[in-house]
């Protein structure tokens, strides 16, 4: 996960992996534990996976020979996939390479060890056994380190031998959610990402509301009940810039609306500057959405204006949710339904993403003020995080069919009930 993207590991908690093939000729579907690719492959059957949406997006896979079951966070903002590895008897959520005949550590002399990736904030090195050693550090101060290796990953009856990943035997994290997963599956456009190695030119997913099912599909989504997607192109940057991630799913934010009011934002606020700062990334590895300071302030002020008399602002300058969300409200504890709220629409070339209703406010569990509950606005200020980018998190991707079309360098969206989509694809948990 890119530093700007690893705010919260969102784990779509996968119960059991229930994988079925569908009649469509060009796809593979899984119950959404969630997420792929770069080279163009002509005739791959579709595959689908179901997922369970809690606070994170996770996918359950079988890895190794004989297969071991692992749970991995789905992250379109990261390149290298990795697993917690322990060279001891198998314990839950830990991968043991010693009992796998298909595991192979990568030596320092391998060209793979010298591949460039933004994931390595610390350059790779050689360990005492002359094996490729990597360290990944994230914005929440967590880190993992271990050896690069290859292994066989299994999705349904599809075997993927020789997949490069990190077998990490050291980690540090203060997030209790991290102990509930085996690792992370990197889904960006980089050379080491899982989607690139899997060799599918297109993947898509659909995230339902909290505690409900979803679906991940690799390949063509030729589904008669699915609305045609509207597409926006991926932003290409040929020149390396210090703050621009060229393998992220970057789209161009053109404007923001609150209700029918378009915020008066100059174009310069929405496009990357000469350093690459200011790109807009679609990221399943981040929970909420974050905007650069000027855009966030304009949105915050307009939302307060349009909800005056409908919502009561929590006027506490010292209260900032997750370090970046300083617009919070008091709601009576007896209230079970939120008042009607103006939708917030993110505008892109060719497509709009409207966020409305309960997706705009997040109830903070266990946080009260007297008899009131505290809800916070689900878009935050990336400046407060020290992140020079716009990030569209998975919370606001709910009930959109999100298609990542690598062969045509574009992202497609279609509004859909993801719960219904899971049912139609025969996925249930």
Residue, then its C-alpha position, 0 to 999 in steps of 0.5 A: x500500500x502506498x504511504x498515502x493510502x495506508x490509513x486503515x487496512x480495510x478488511x472485507x472479512x471473507x468467511x469461506x472462499x466460495x468460488x464458482x465459474x459462470x457461463x460467461x466465457x471471459x471471466x473468473x468470479x469470487x465471493x468478495x474478499x476482494x480484487x487485477x492486471x497488465x498484460x492482455x489475455x484473450x480468452x480467460x474464463x471469468x472468476x468471482x469471489x464473494x466477500x464480507x464487508x466489515x471495516x476492511x476488504x479481505x480475500x481468502x485464498x489457498x497458497x502453497x503445496x499442499x495449500x494453506x488458507x490465508x486471508x489477505x487485505x485487498x489493496x488497489x493502492x499497493x504493488x507487492x503482495x505479502x504474507x505473515x510468515x513463520x517458519x514454525x508449526x502452522x498457526x492460524x493466519x500465518x503462512x509456513x513456507x517450510x511445509x510448502x514444496x512450491x515455495x522458493x526464496x528469491x536470491x539477491x542476484x535475481x533481477x526481481x530483487x532489483x525491480x523498482x517499486x514505490x513500495x520499498x521506501x527502504x531499498x532491498x538488501x541481502x540477508x546473511x543467506x544472500x536472499x533478497x530482503x525487503x522492508x515495507x513501511x506505511x503511513x500509520x507507522x506500521x512496517x513489515x520485513x522479510x524475504x521476497x519469494x515465489x509461490x503458487x497461489x490458487x483461485x478456485x481451480x486456477x493455479x498461479x505458480x511462481x507469483x512473487x510476494x513478500x514472506x514477512x517474518x517481522x512486523x510492527x503495528x498498533x492496529x489490532x485489525x492487522x492481527x486478523x489477516x495473513x497479509x496484503x494483496x497488491x492490486x495496482x498497475x506495478x510490475x510486481x502486483x498480483x493483477x499484473x502477475x495474474x495476467x487478466x486485462x480487467x477486474x472489477x468488484x462491488x462492495x455492499x453496505x456494512x456487514x453484507x456480501x460483495x463480489x470480486x470478478x477477474x475478467x470481462x463482466x458480461x452480465x445482462x443485468x448490469x448497467x453499462x459502465x461509464x468510463x473515465x480515463x486513467x491519468x498517464x504521467x510519462x515523466x517521473x515526478x517525486x510525488x506522483x505514483x505512476x502505477x496507482x489508479x489515478x483519475x482526474x477530479x474535475x469538480x465537486x457538487x453539494x446538492x446542485x451547487x458546484x464548489x468554486x474551485x480553481x482547476x489548479x486545485x484539482x490537477x497535479x502540480x509540477x511535483x506530481x502532488x495532487x493526483x486523485x487515486x481510487x484506492x480499496x486499501x483506504x476506508x474513507x475519502x480524503x481531499x486536499x485542504x482547499x477542496x476540503x475546506x470549500x466542501x466542508x463550508x458548503x455542507x455545513x451551510x446546506x445542513x444548517x438547521x438539520x444537523x448540529x455541528x460538534x463545536x470542539x476544535x480538539x476533536x478530529x476523527x482519524x486525524x483528518x476529519x474535523x467535521x462532526x455532528x451531534x445526533x440524538x441517541x433516540x434517533x434511528x434514521x438520519x435526516x435527509x442530506x444533500x448528496x456530495x458528487x465527485x465529478x470526473x470526465x465521463x462519469x460522476x460518483x454521487x455519495x448520499x444518505x448514510x454514506x456521508x456520516x459515520x457513527x463513532x461507536x462508543x463516542x457520546x456527548x451527553x445524550x447525543x451520539x457523535x457522527x463524523x463527515x466521511x470525507x477528510x482533509x488529506x493535508x492533516x495527514x501529510x498526504x499530498x493527494x486526493x484519495x477515494x476510499x472504499x466506503x464511497x465505492x459501495x454499491x458501485x460496480x467498480x471496473x478497472x480496465x487495464x487494457x484500455x487504461x480506464x476506470x468504469x462505474x455503474x450504480x448497482x445493488x451489490x447485495x443483489x449482484x452477489x445473489x445473481x452471481x450465486x454468491x452468498x456467505 
